Amino acid sequence: MTDEREIQPAERPLTKRQRAILRLIVQEYVASGRAVGSKTLVERYRVGYSPATIRNEMADLEAAGYLASLHTSGGRVPTDRGYRFFVHHLMGDVELSSTDQIMIRHQFRQVEVHLDQWMELAAAVLAGAAGNVSVVTAPRLPTARLRHVELIALQPRLGLLILVTAEGSVRQIMVHWPEDVEQETLSPLADALAQDLRGLSADDVTARRAGTSGLARFVLEQVEHALRGQDAAERTEVRHSGLEHMLAQPEFAGAAGDAQQLLGLLRGGGFLSAMLPSLEASPDVQVFIGDENPAGELRRFGVVVSTYGVDGEVAGVLGVVGPTRMAYGRSISSVRYMARLMSDLMADLYSA
């Protein structure tokens, strides 16, 4: 299930009939984008209630804060509270169809083991599956750890140190050797260090320096400095896709300012800064609707988000942003599946 946010109870619990009517109104409004009236429910669904009965129940739902009227029409639309009740109590457990799961997994099998490619593909696939704007951050380790080391001689006293971290980032550092060095000396040293230092942090490398001397000690110092620089750098990358899906929604027709504001949040890292403090340490999907969003710029939107990664070692965030009138079932199932898939990919990568 999705995260449980407190719903202030109405004066009395919703009846079975009210729950059924609210569920249909949410579904119809999500599909059409138009206020829903009693006539629509009677004509399109076998509700078994008269228009007068439905109108009375809609009035009660409005009084309880689950629906709102638009203009002078008789139709109503869900409020943030109505959407929240739908997500928790009316939608049920949702999973992406097996056909969609197979298709998505096939797409990832076509991509080489490269983190940037995974992120780009995840953003594109998630945006298409959910029909909303997707957001995917690169997984981050609490501390940079080494995966591979290479040493290349360029000139007798000039070389290249290549480091690959466990999260897949590559750093190439020009180094001036303390003495003339040939590749025949560097290659076996690099092989030994790659095996000895795999999975170590900067502090671990510092400890390994004890008892070493000469060229080996010099290289260990360079590796330590590089890892500490990696820890200090801002390493969270954010990918997004599918802005055209949001712009196609009637809520944002002609609202270029809203799109630009959202784009600024995504590009500038404001989205991640706003959401991270609100995310719970939970492996499942979390949903923020309208005013529940921590950033004022997001309060016209619904946000469905989840973390992914390897427990205790590496974690990233992925989710979708759309109008509060989003298809929550589709968005939640898409985010949930993509988070599981990315976690599986990360587990395979970091155990390699």
TORTOR-811325 format. One line per 10 residues: number of its first residue (from 1); their letters; for each residue x, y, z of N, C-alpha, C, O. Coordinates in steps of 0.02 Angstrom, whole numbers. Layout:
N
NUM = A = X:Y:Z:X:Y:Z:X:Y:Z:X:Y:Z | ...
This chain:
352
1 = MTDEREIQPA = 42:-61:0:0:0:0:43:62:0:103:60:16 | 13:117:-18:48:181:-16:52:206:55:22:178:100 | 91:260:64:101:286:131:36:310:161:-8:335:125 | 29:304:227:-32:322:261:-27:393:288:6:404:339 | -59:441:255:-62:509:281:-129:517:316:-180:490:293 | -129:553:370:-189:559:411:-244:594:373:-233:647:343 | -303:566:375:-362:596:346:-409:616:403:-431:574:442 | -423:680:408:-469:701:460:-538:673:444:-564:684:389 | -569:637:490:-633:606:476:-689:658:469:-687:711:500 | -738:640:427:-797:682:422:-838:671:486:-819:631:529
11 = ERPLTKRQRA = -894:708:491:-935:701:551:-959:629:559:-971:606:615 | -967:595:503:-984:524:506:-948:490:448:-933:522:398 | -933:425:455:-898:389:401:-938:390:337:-999:394:338 | -903:385:281:-938:382:217:-976:316:212:-950:263:231 | -1036:320:185:-1075:260:175:-1049:223:114:-1009:249:75 | -1071:161:106:-1051:121:47:-1071:157:-17:-1033:156:-66 | -1130:188:-18:-1153:223:-78:-1110:284:-91:-1093:298:-149 | -1094:321:-40:-1051:380:-49:-982:361:-74:-954:396:-117 | -955:307:-48:-889:284:-71:-892:265:-145:-846:280:-183 | -945:231:-165:-952:210:-235:-958:271:-280:-928:273:-334
21 = ILRLIVQEYV = -997:321:-259:-1006:382:-300:-940:421:-304:-922:446:-357 | -905:428:-248:-842:463:-248:-792:429:-294:-756:462:-331 | -789:363:-291:-742:326:-335:-757:339:-408:-711:349:-447 | -821:338:-428:-838:350:-497:-824:422:-519:-803:433:-575 | -835:469:-474:-821:539:-491:-746:549:-502:-726:583:-550 | -705:520:-459:-633:526:-469:-612:495:-535:-575:525:-574 | -636:435:-549:-618:401:-611:-641:440:-672:-604:447:-721 | -702:466:-670:-728:503:-727:-691:569:-737:-676:588:-794 | -677:603:-683:-643:668:-690:-571:659:-713:-546:699:-753 | -538:606:-690:-470:592:-714:-471:578:-789:-426:600:-825
31 = ASGRAVGSKT = -522:543:-812:-525:525:-883:-544:583:-927:-518:590:-983 | -590:626:-904:-618:678:-948:-591:748:-934:-587:789:-980 | -572:762:-872:-551:829:-855:-609:877:-848:-598:938:-842 | -669:852:-850:-729:895:-844:-767:879:-780:-767:821:-757 | -798:930:-751:-838:920:-690:-891:866:-703:-918:861:-758 | -903:826:-652:-947:768:-659:-1014:782:-626:-1017:803:-568 | -1068:771:-663:-1135:781:-636:-1171:715:-628:-1148:663:-651 | -1228:717:-595:-1266:656:-582:-1289:623:-647:-1292:562:-652 | -1306:664:-697:-1329:637:-761:-1275:594:-793:-1289:541:-822 | -1212:618:-790:-1156:580:-818:-1149:512:-785:-1139:462:-819
41 = LVERYRVGYS = -1155:510:-719:-1147:447:-684:-1203:399:-701:-1191:339:-709 | -1264:424:-708:-1320:381:-724:-1314:353:-795:-1329:295:-807 | -1292:396:-842:-1289:375:-912:-1230:330:-928:-1234:286:-971 | -1174:340:-893:-1114:302:-911:-1100:242:-866:-1062:198:-885 | -1130:241:-807:-1117:187:-761:-1182:158:-735:-1232:193:-728 | -1182:95:-721:-1241:62:-692:-1240:71:-617:-1226:23:-580 | -1254:130:-595:-1248:145:-524:-1307:119:-483:-1300:105:-423 | -1364:113:-515:-1422:87:-479:-1456:139:-434:-1498:121:-393 | -1437:203:-441:-1467:256:-401:-1497:308:-448:-1474:316:-504 | -1548:343:-424:-1580:395:-465:-1536:457:-465:-1496:467:-420
51 = PATIRNEMAD = -1545:501:-516:-1507:564:-517:-1517:605:-454:-1470:636:-430 | -1577:605:-428:-1591:644:-367:-1551:617:-308:-1523:656:-269 | -1549:552:-302:-1511:521:-247:-1437:538:-253:-1403:554:-204 | -1411:533:-315:-1340:548:-326:-1325:621:-310:-1274:637:-280 | -1370:666:-330:-1359:737:-316:-1357:749:-240:-1315:788:-217 | -1400:717:-203:-1400:724:-130:-1334:699:-100:-1306:731:-55 | -1311:642:-124:-1248:614:-98:-1189:659:-118:-1142:667:-79 | -1191:686:-177:-1137:731:-199:-1135:794:-155:-1082:819:-139 | -1194:818:-137:-1197:876:-93:-1166:860:-25:-1130:901:4 | -1181:800:1:-1152:780:65:-1076:772:60:-1040:791:106
61 = LEAAGYLASL = -1053:744:5:-981:736:-6:-946:803:-11:-890:812:11 | -981:851:-42:-952:918:-46:-949:951:23:-899:982:41 | -1001:942:62:-1002:971:129:-948:941:173:-921:974:217 | -931:878:160:-879:843:199:-809:858:173:-760:836:204 | -803:894:118:-738:914:93:-706:869:42:-648:877:25 | -744:820:17:-716:773:-32:-727:796:-104:-691:775:-149 | -776:839:-115:-791:864:-182:-796:940:-179:-805:970:-125 | -790:972:-237:-799:1044:-242:-838:1059:-306:-834:1022:-355 | -876:1114:-305:-914:1135:-363:-871:1183:-405:-832:1222:-379 | -880:1178:-471:-846:1224:-516:-897:1270:-548:-945:1248:-580
71 = HTSGGRVPTD = -888:1335:-539:-931:1386:-569:-1004:1373:-549:-1018:1358:-491 | -1049:1379:-596:-1120:1372:-580:-1149:1306:-606:-1209:1294:-599 | -1106:1264:-636:-1131:1200:-662:-1148:1154:-604:-1125:1163:-548 | -1188:1104:-619:-1207:1056:-568:-1154:1004:-555:-1160:964:-509 | -1100:1005:-597:-1048:955:-589:-1000:970:-533:-995:1027:-510 | -966:919:-511:-917:927:-457:-852:893:-475:-849:850:-519 | -799:913:-440:-733:884:-450:-705:864:-383:-725:891:-331 | -659:815:-382:-629:794:-318:-584:849:-290:-552:886:-328 | -581:854:-225:-533:897:-191:-471:856:-175:-469:795:-188 | -419:889:-148:-360:851:-127:-379:797:-78:-352:741:-79
81 = RGYRFFVHHL = -426:813:-34:-447:764:15:-484:706:-18:-477:648:3 | -523:721:-69:-557:669:-107:-508:622:-141:-517:561:-140 | -457:651:-172:-406:609:-204:-370:566:-152:-357:507:-164 | -355:595:-94:-320:557:-42:-362:498:-19:-337:443:-10 | -427:510:-9:-471:455:13:-474:402:-41:-473:342:-26 | -476:423:-104:-477:375:-160:-414:332:-160:-418:271:-166 | -356:364:-152:-293:328:-154:-289:276:-98:-265:220:-109 | -311:294:-39:-304:249:18:-360:197:24:-347:140:45 | -420:215:6:-476:172:24:-517:146:-36:-554:98:-28 | -510:175:-94:-553:155:-149:-515:125:-208:-544:88:-248
91 = MGDVELSSTD = -452:140:-214:-414:120:-273:-393:47:-270:-390:13:-322 | -379:22:-210:-355:-46:-203:-281:-51:-221:-251:-3:-244 | -253:-111:-211:-183:-123:-229:-177:-125:-305:-217:-157:-339 | -127:-91:-332:-119:-87:-404:-49:-111:-423:0:-94:-390 | -45:-149:-476:19:-172:-503:18:-161:-578:-35:-167:-610 | 75:-146:-606:81:-138:-678:67:-205:-711:86:-257:-685 | 35:-203:-768:17:-266:-803:80:-305:-821:133:-276:-831 | 72:-370:-825:130:-413:-843:157:-395:-912:217:-401:-924 | 113:-375:-957:135:-355:-1024:181:-295:-1021:234:-294:-1052 | 161:-245:-982:202:-185:-974:268:-202:-939:321:-175:-958
101 = QIMIRHQFRQ = 266:-245:-890:327:-264:-854:376:-298:-901:436:-283:-900 | 352:-343:-942:396:-378:-990:426:-329:-1039:486:-333:-1055 | 386:-283:-1064:410:-234:-1113:464:-190:-1083:515:-177:-1115 | 454:-167:-1021:503:-123:-989:568:-161:-975:622:-134:-988 | 563:-222:-951:623:-261:-937:662:-274:-1002:724:-272:-1002 | 627:-286:-1056:660:-297:-1120:698:-234:-1142:754:-239:-1167 | 669:-175:-1131:704:-113:-1148:769:-106:-1110:819:-83:-1138 | 769:-124:-1046:829:-117:-1006:882:-169:-1025:942:-156:-1017 | 861:-226:-1050:910:-276:-1071:949:-253:-1133:1004:-277:-1146 | 920:-206:-1171:953:-182:-1231:1006:-129:-1216:1045:-111:-1260
111 = VEVHLDQWME = 1008:-106:-1154:1054:-53:-1134:1114:-83:-1098:1106:-125:-1055 | 1173:-61:-1116:1233:-85:-1083:1234:-63:-1010:1196:-18:-990 | 1277:-95:-971:1281:-80:-899:1316:-12:-891:1376:-8:-878 | 1277:40:-898:1303:108:-892:1251:150:-856:1194:156:-880 | 1270:178:-799:1222:212:-756:1185:269:-792:1125:276:-784 | 1221:310:-831:1189:365:-866:1136:341:-913:1082:371:-918 | 1149:286:-949:1100:258:-995:1039:232:-957:982:241:-979 | 1051:201:-899:995:176:-859:950:234:-837:889:229:-840 | 981:288:-814:942:345:-790:901:376:-846:842:391:-837 | 932:386:-904:896:415:-961:838:371:-981:782:395:-992
121 = LAAAVLAGAA = 850:306:-985:797:259:-1004:743:257:-951:683:256:-968 | 762:255:-887:712:253:-834:667:314:-836:606:308:-827 | 695:373:-848:655:434:-852:606:431:-910:548:448:-903 | 630:409:-969:587:405:-1028:532:353:-1019:474:366:-1035 | 551:295:-994:502:241:-986:449:259:-934:390:248:-944 | 471:289:-878:424:307:-825:376:361:-848:317:358:-832 | 401:411:-885:358:464:-910:305:435:-957:247:454:-954 | 326:389:-1001:278:359:-1047:228:314:-1012:169:314:-1029 | 251:275:-963:207:228:-929:155:265:-887:97:245:-885 | 176:319:-853:130:356:-809:94:412:-844:43:436:-819
131 = GNVSVVTAPR = 119:433:-903:87:489:-938:95:555:-902:52:598:-907 | 150:562:-865:164:623:-828:238:639:-832:276:604:-865 | 259:693:-800:329:710:-797:364:662:-749:341:651:-693 | 420:634:-771:457:588:-729:519:623:-701:545:670:-731 | 541:600:-643:602:625:-611:641:564:-587:614:521:-551 | 705:560:-606:748:505:-584:815:534:-562:847:571:-600 | 836:518:-501:902:540:-478:950:482:-481:931:424:-474 | 1014:498:-491:1066:446:-490:1072:419:-419:1065:457:-371 | 1085:355:-412:1095:327:-345:1159:354:-315:1209:364:-350 | 1158:366:-250:1216:394:-216:1237:349:-158:1195:323:-121
141 = LPTARLRHVE = 1301:341:-152:1329:308:-93:1340:359:-38:1357:416:-52 | 1332:340:26:1348:386:80:1421:409:76:1437:466:91 | 1465:364:55:1536:379:47:1560:347:-17:1544:290:-32 | 1600:385:-56:1627:358:-118:1672:299:-104:1714:302:-59 | 1663:245:-142:1704:186:-134:1733:166:-202:1701:176:-254 | 1791:138:-199:1828:123:-261:1805:57:-292:1791:9:-257 | 1802:58:-357:1785:-3:-393:1844:-28:-437:1855:-88:-443 | 1880:20:-467:1935:0:-511:1986:56:-516:1970:115:-508 | 2050:37:-528:2105:84:-535:2145:66:-597:2159:8:-611 | 2164:117:-635:2210:107:-691:2264:161:-687:2251:217:-666
151 = LIALQPRLGL = 2325:142:-708:2382:188:-711:2411:187:-781:2426:133:-807 | 2419:245:-811:2443:249:-879:2502:298:-882:2498:354:-858 | 2557:275:-913:2616:318:-922:2608:359:-985:2596:333:-1039 | 2614:425:-978:2610:470:-1035:2680:494:-1055:2698:495:-1114 | 2719:513:-1005:2789:533:-1013:2826:503:-954:2795:478:-907 | 2893:506:-955:2930:475:-899:2907:498:-830:2907:458:-784 | 2888:562:-823:2867:586:-757:2795:611:-756:2773:644:-709 | 2757:594:-808:2687:615:-812:2643:555:-827:2659:515:-871 | 2588:549:-791:2544:492:-802:2471:510:-790:2454:567:-774 | 2430:460:-799:2358:468:-791:2333:417:-741:2345:357:-748
161 = LILVTAEGSV = 2298:441:-690:2266:397:-641:2191:396:-656:2158:448:-656 | 2165:337:-669:2094:329:-685:2060:290:-629:2080:234:-613 | 2009:321:-599:1972:290:-545:1900:280:-566:1869:324:-595 | 1874:221:-552:1803:207:-561:1773:193:-493:1795:147:-459 | 1723:232:-473:1693:222:-407:1638:170:-412:1616:151:-466 | 1616:146:-354:1565:94:-352:1499:117:-383:1461:75:-407 | 1486:182:-383:1424:206:-412:1430:221:-486:1383:246:-517 | 1489:206:-515:1497:209:-587:1528:272:-614:1537:277:-675 | 1546:321:-572:1577:381:-598:1651:369:-612:1683:329:-577 | 1677:403:-662:1746:394:-683:1783:460:-675:1759:512:-697
171 = RQIMVHWPED = 1842:458:-644:1884:517:-637:1952:503:-668:1983:452:-654 | 1975:549:-709:2041:544:-739:2083:602:-712:2065:660:-719 | 2140:586:-681:2181:635:-647:2252:633:-674:2284:580:-675 | 2276:690:-697:2346:695:-719:2391:697:-656:2378:736:-610 | 2442:655:-656:2487:652:-598:2560:658:-621:2578:634:-675 | 2599:690:-581:2671:696:-593:2707:647:-547:2706:656:-486 | 2736:595:-576:2769:544:-536:2830:573:-500:2862:619:-525 | 2847:547:-442:2906:572:-406:2972:548:-438:3026:571:-419 | 2966:503:-487:3026:477:-521:3005:455:-591:2945:450:-605 | 3053:442:-634:3037:417:-701:3005:348:-694:3030:304:-659
181 = VEQETLSPLA = 2948:339:-730:2911:276:-725:2889:254:-794:2868:296:-835 | 2895:190:-808:2872:162:-872:2809:120:-860:2793:102:-804 | 2773:107:-915:2711:70:-910:2722:-1:-882:2678:-28:-848 | 2780:-30:-895:2795:-97:-870:2795:-98:-793:2782:-151:-763 | 2808:-41:-762:2806:-37:-689:2735:-22:-665:2714:-47:-613 | 2699:19:-703:2633:41:-681:2580:-14:-686:2537:-20:-643 | 2584:-54:-738:2531:-104:-750:2524:-154:-693:2468:-163:-668 | 2578:-186:-670:2569:-233:-613:2549:-197:-549:2513:-226:-508 | 2572:-135:-539:2552:-97:-480:2477:-83:-482:2443:-89:-431 | 2452:-63:-541:2381:-49:-548:2339:-111:-536:2287:-108:-503
191 = DALAQDLRGL = 2362:-168:-562:2326:-231:-552:2322:-249:-477:2270:-271:-453 | 2377:-240:-443:2378:-256:-371:2333:-210:-332:2297:-232:-287 | 2336:-145:-348:2294:-96:-312:2220:-107:-327:2178:-101:-282 | 2204:-122:-389:2133:-133:-408:2103:-189:-366:2044:-185:-346 | 2143:-241:-353:2118:-297:-314:2117:-280:-239:2070:-297:-204 | 2168:-245:-216:2175:-231:-145:2128:-176:-120:2105:-178:-63 | 2113:-128:-164:2074:-69:-143:2000:-73:-160:1962:-29:-142 | 1979:-125:-194:1909:-130:-217:1861:-124:-158:1867:-161:-109 | 1814:-78:-162:1763:-69:-111:1784:-25:-53:1746:-17:-6 | 1845:4:-56:1869:43:1:1851:117:-7:1845:143:-63
201 = SADDVTARRA = 1845:151:50:1832:223:52:1898:259:60:1951:228:65 | 1896:327:61:1956:366:70:1990:350:136:2051:344:139 | 1951:343:189:1980:327:255:2014:259:253:2067:249:284 | 1983:211:218:2013:145:213:2080:148:176:2128:115:195 | 2081:188:123:2143:194:84:2198:226:127:2256:206:123 | 2180:275:167:2228:306:213:2260:254:259:2320:254:270 | 2218:210:285:2243:157:329:2289:110:292:2338:86:321 | 2276:97:229:2317:51:189:2386:81:174:2433:45:158 | 2392:147:178:2456:179:163:2510:161:213:2569:163:198 | 2488:144:274:2537:128:326:2581:69:304:2556:17:282
211 = GTSGLARFVL = 2645:79:308:2691:25:291:2711:24:218:2753:-16:198 | 2682:69:177:2701:72:106:2752:128:96:2762:170:139 | 2784:126:39:2834:178:24:2841:185:-51:2812:146:-89 | 2879:235:-72:2895:244:-142:2834:258:-185:2789:294:-164 | 2833:229:-245:2781:242:-294:2713:218:-269:2662:252:-281 | 2710:161:-235:2646:135:-209:2614:184:-160:2554:197:-163 | 2655:211:-116:2629:260:-67:2604:322:-102:2552:350:-85 | 2642:345:-152:2622:405:-190:2554:394:-224:2511:438:-221 | 2545:337:-255:2482:323:-290:2425:319:-240:2370:344:-253 | 2436:288:-183:2383:283:-132:2363:353:-108:2304:365:-95
221 = EQVEHALRGQ = 2410:398:-101:2394:467:-82:2349:500:-134:2301:535:-117 | 2364:489:-198:2324:518:-252:2253:489:-252:2204:525:-263 | 2249:424:-241:2183:391:-238:2142:419:-180:2083:433:-188 | 2174:426:-122:2139:453:-63:2112:523:-77:2055:538:-62 | 2154:567:-105:2133:635:-120:2074:636:-169:2027:675:-162 | 2078:593:-219:2025:590:-269:1958:568:-238:1906:596:-254 | 1961:518:-195:1900:494:-162:1871:547:-116:1810:555:-112 | 1914:583:-81:1888:636:-37:1857:692:-78:1807:721:-58 | 1886:707:-135:1856:757:-179:1789:734:-205:1744:775:-214 | 1783:669:-217:1719:642:-241:1666:648:-186:1608:663:-201
231 = DAAERTEVRH = 1686:636:-124:1639:643:-68:1615:714:-61:1557:726:-45 | 1660:762:-72:1642:833:-62:1601:861:-119:1566:910:-110 | 1606:830:-178:1571:857:-237:1496:843:-233:1474:795:-200 | 1459:884:-265:1387:872:-272:1378:819:-325:1389:832:-384 | 1357:760:-305:1356:704:-351:1286:681:-370:1279:631:-405 | 1235:715:-349:1168:694:-366:1148:722:-434:1141:783:-441 | 1139:679:-482:1116:699:-548:1041:686:-552:1016:638:-524 | 1005:730:-587:933:723:-594:915:721:-668:937:763:-707 | 876:671:-687:850:667:-755:774:676:-752:742:654:-705 | 746:707:-803:673:712:-806:652:705:-878:691:716:-925
241 = SGLEHMLAQP = 589:686:-887:562:675:-954:487:683:-952:456:678:-899 | 456:696:-1010:383:695:-1015:348:760:-999:288:759:-984 | 383:817:-1003:349:881:-990:291:891:-1038:242:925:-1021 | 297:863:-1097:243:871:-1146:178:838:-1123:124:859:-1142 | 183:786:-1082:123:753:-1056:83:801:-1011:22:805:-1015 | 119:838:-969:86:884:-925:56:942:-964:0:964:-950 | 93:968:-1013:68:1025:-1051:6:1008:-1092:-32:1052:-1111 | -4:944:-1104:-63:923:-1142:-126:920:-1098:-181:911:-1124 | -118:926:-1032:-175:922:-987:-213:989:-988:-182:1042:-991 | -279:986:-984:-318:1048:-987:-302:1097:-930:-310:1157:-938
251 = EFAGAAGDAQ = -281:1071:-872:-265:1115:-816:-209:1164:-832:-205:1218:-803 | -166:1144:-878:-107:1184:-891:-107:1215:-961:-56:1240:-985 | -164:1212:-994:-169:1243:-1060:-158:1318:-1053:-194:1353:-1018 | -108:1342:-1087:-92:1414:-1084:-57:1435:-1021:-43:1495:-1012 | -41:1388:-977:-8:1405:-914:67:1393:-920:95:1350:-885 | 99:1430:-964:170:1421:-976:211:1435:-913:263:1405:-902 | 186:1480:-871:222:1497:-810:228:1438:-763:281:1427:-733 | 174:1398:-758:177:1339:-715:228:1289:-740:266:1259:-702 | 229:1280:-806:276:1232:-836:348:1256:-824:392:1216:-807 | 360:1321:-833:427:1347:-824:448:1341:-750:507:1328:-735
261 = QLLGLLRGGG = 401:1352:-705:416:1347:-634:436:1276:-616:484:1264:-579 | 397:1228:-642:413:1158:-629:480:1139:-660:520:1104:-628 | 492:1162:-721:555:1147:-754:613:1176:-715:666:1144:-710 | 604:1236:-687:657:1265:-647:671:1224:-585:729:1217:-565 | 619:1197:-554:628:1154:-495:668:1091:-512:712:1070:-475 | 651:1062:-570:683:1000:-590:756:1012:-609:800:973:-590 | 769:1065:-647:837:1077:-670:882:1104:-614:942:1088:-612 | 854:1143:-570:895:1174:-518:904:1133:-456:939:1154:-410 | 874:1074:-453:881:1032:-394:832:1050:-339:833:1019:-286 | 788:1100:-351:740:1119:-299:691:1065:-283:669:1058:-226
271 = FLSAMLPSLE = 672:1025:-334:625:970:-322:654:921:-272:621:902:-224 | 716:901:-283:748:852:-238:757:882:-169:745:848:-119 | 778:944:-165:789:976:-100:724:980:-60:723:973:1 | 668:993:-97:603:999:-64:577:931:-41:547:925:13 | 587:879:-81:556:815:-68:595:772:-18:564:736:22 | 661:774:-20:701:728:21:683:730:95:676:677:126 | 676:790:126:659:790:198:592:759:213:580:738:270 | 548:755:164:480:729:176:475:655:161:424:624:178 | 525:626:130:522:555:112:534:512:173:581:524:211 | 492:463:182:500:417:237:547:360:218:556:346:159
281 = ASPDVQVFIG = 578:329:268:622:272:255:578:211:242:571:166:284 | 548:211:183:501:158:165:517:133:96:535:172:51 | 512:67:85:527:40:19:470:49:-30:477:33:-89 | 413:75:-7:355:80:-52:344:152:-74:379:198:-54 | 294:159:-116:278:223:-147:247:271:-96:210:250:-52 | 263:335:-103:232:387:-63:197:436:-110:221:450:-165 | 141:463:-87:100:506:-128:89:572:-93:70:574:-34 | 100:627:-129:88:695:-103:39:728:-151:51:732:-211 | -17:753:-124:-70:780:-166:-82:853:-148:-98:869:-91 | -74:897:-197:-90:967:-187:-53:998:-129:9:1001:-129
291 = DENPAGELRR = -91:1023:-80:-62:1059:-24:-19:1015:22:15:1041:66 | -20:949:12:24:906:51:97:913:30:142:895:67 | 108:940:-30:176:946:-55:216:995:-13:190:1047:7 | 280:979:0:321:1022:43:341:1088:11:357:1135:47 | 342:1092:-55:361:1154:-90:300:1188:-117:257:1157:-148 | 295:1254:-106:237:1292:-130:228:1286:-204:171:1286:-229 | 284:1281:-242:279:1277:-315:248:1211:-338:228:1205:-396 | 244:1161:-294:217:1096:-313:144:1087:-292:116:1033:-303 | 113:1138:-263:47:1127:-233:-9:1128:-284:-67:1121:-265 | 7:1137:-347:-43:1126:-399:-37:1055:-428:-73:1038:-475
301 = FGVVVSTYGV = 8:1015:-400:24:951:-430:12:893:-382:4:902:-321 | 11:834:-411:16:772:-373:85:744:-385:111:747:-441 | 115:717:-333:183:688:-339:180:617:-312:158:605:-256 | 203:569:-353:208:499:-332:282:481:-336:312:486:-389 | 311:459:-280:384:453:-277:403:392:-236:367:369:-192 | 462:365:-251:489:308:-214:565:311:-216:594:339:-262 | 595:283:-165:668:273:-168:683:206:-200:639:163:-205 | 745:198:-223:767:134:-250:841:125:-233:875:174:-216 | 865:64:-238:936:54:-227:951:-8:-185:909:-52:-178 | 1011:-9:-158:1035:-65:-118:1033:-43:-45:1062:8:-27
311 = DGEVAGVLGV = 999:-80:-3:988:-60:66:1053:-44:102:1100:-84:102 | 1055:16:132:1112:34:172:1174:54:134:1224:74:164 | 1173:49:68:1233:63:29:1224:118:-22:1264:164:-26 | 1171:114:-60:1161:162:-114:1087:173:-124:1048:126:-121 | 1068:235:-137:997:250:-144:987:306:-193:1027:353:-197 | 933:302:-231:912:355:-276:838:366:-267:805:331:-227 | 811:414:-303:740:431:-299:712:432:-369:744:457:-416 | 652:406:-378:617:413:-441:543:425:-428:516:403:-377 | 510:459:-474:439:473:-465:410:509:-524:444:520:-575 | 347:528:-517:313:565:-570:277:625:-539:256:624:-481
321 = VGPTRMAYGR = 272:678:-579:237:739:-559:184:752:-612:199:749:-672 | 124:767:-591:70:782:-638:17:822:-604:24:842:-546 | -37:836:-639:-92:872:-607:-121:830:-550:-115:769:-550 | -154:864:-503:-186:825:-450:-237:777:-480:-254:726:-449 | -261:792:-539:-308:748:-575:-269:695:-615:-286:681:-672 | -218:666:-586:-181:614:-621:-215:547:-609:-254:538:-563 | -198:499:-651:-221:430:-642:-176:398:-590:-124:370:-606 | -196:402:-526:-152:381:-472:-136:307:-475:-80:287:-459 | -183:267:-495:-170:195:-500:-113:181:-548:-68:143:-533 | -117:212:-607:-65:202:-657:2:230:-634:55:199:-643
331 = SISSVRYMAR = 1:289:-605:63:321:-582:95:280:-526:156:268:-527 | 56:258:-478:83:220:-421:111:154:-445:166:135:-424 | 74:118:-487:99:53:-510:162:61:-553:207:19:-549 | 166:114:-593:226:126:-634:286:142:-591:340:114:-602 | 278:187:-543:333:205:-498:355:145:-457:415:133:-449 | 308:108:-431:325:49:-390:365:-1:-430:416:-26:-407 | 343:-15:-491:379:-65:-531:448:-40:-551:497:-78:-547 | 453:23:-572:518:50:-592:566:51:-533:626:39:-543 | 542:66:-473:586:66:-414:613:-4:-401:671:-13:-384 | 569:-54:-407:592:-123:-397:643:-143:-450:694:-174:-435
341 = LMSDLMADLY = 629:-125:-512:674:-143:-567:742:-110:-558:794:-143:-565 | 742:-45:-542:806:-10:-533:844:-38:-473:905:-41:-474 | 808:-57:-421:842:-87:-363:875:-153:-383:931:-167:-361 | 840:-193:-423:870:-256:-447:932:-243:-489:983:-277:-481 | 929:-193:-532:986:-177:-575:1045:-153:-532:1102:-172:-544 | 1030:-111:-482:1083:-86:-439:1115:-144:-399:1175:-145:-390 | 1074:-190:-375:1100:-247:-336:1147:-288:-379:1200:-310:-356 | 1128:-300:-442:1172:-337:-488:1237:-299:-501:1290:-329:-503 | 1231:-233:-510:1290:-193:-525:1339:-193:-467:1399:-202:-478 | 1315:-183:-406:1359:-175:-349:1384:-241:-321:1430:-243:-280
351 = SA = 1354:-295:-343:1379:-361:-322:1428:-389:-373:1460:-440:-362 | 1433:-353:-431:1478:-378:-484:1551:-371:-463:1595:-389:-502
